[in-house]
């Protein structure tokens, strides 16, 4: 996709909060909006008791409560997602929506904010509910590279046609998606995956707005007519699109914990195979001699 075409579609790789809102959605990233083929993300706000009905068409989706709880109905099947206070309160239960289904979401016991992670696929799978206790949580890295990964929709953990989705918590002052890595070629050691980063940044002690930084740079595997070179200050509810290239580091400003929701999908095998940036891969060798950030204590 050329830079001119991207501009014509009124889309950029960094989408500040509210800039990709559509009727009914706080954020709506379809493959057409992003200028790619597979990955999608929508964020929806519902008042207490309000409901929203959608047709998944050719997308499979995972419903992820960002705040509050939600009832989910697909035909004769239904579940209640208990959700959570906010994304920093811990992992949440989720629900899988099959392709070519009609789903109704209804906020319960207060307002709700809901993410709909999506991917185009032809694979037909059943509606499912995953309890919070069944979401695998891992601690990745060490020292100032410590972060928590919630693998609710990870490949090898959750069955899906194409969709891969996880949540990452980076304590204030730490770096994540580091070393920078890429997944833009389909090889024995790497997967070709389009990726969305949706951010939420915790405020300061008196409500001060937080910030972080995101980096994406060209790897040589993308379209030479559409080079990637992104270094942006990200704020609460910003989104960054990664069509190809090295992505990371993502840095959380001291005093402001960072959350991001990653949504990935691609044309090949559903797998997360990556290549580390050759100038940064060495950092992994330092983690064995460091402890995990104690702010993540109490988590697996």
Order of alpha helices (4+ residues) and beta strands (2+ residues): alpha-beta-beta-alpha-beta-beta-beta-beta-beta-beta-beta-beta-beta-beta-beta-beta-beta-beta-beta-beta-beta-beta-beta
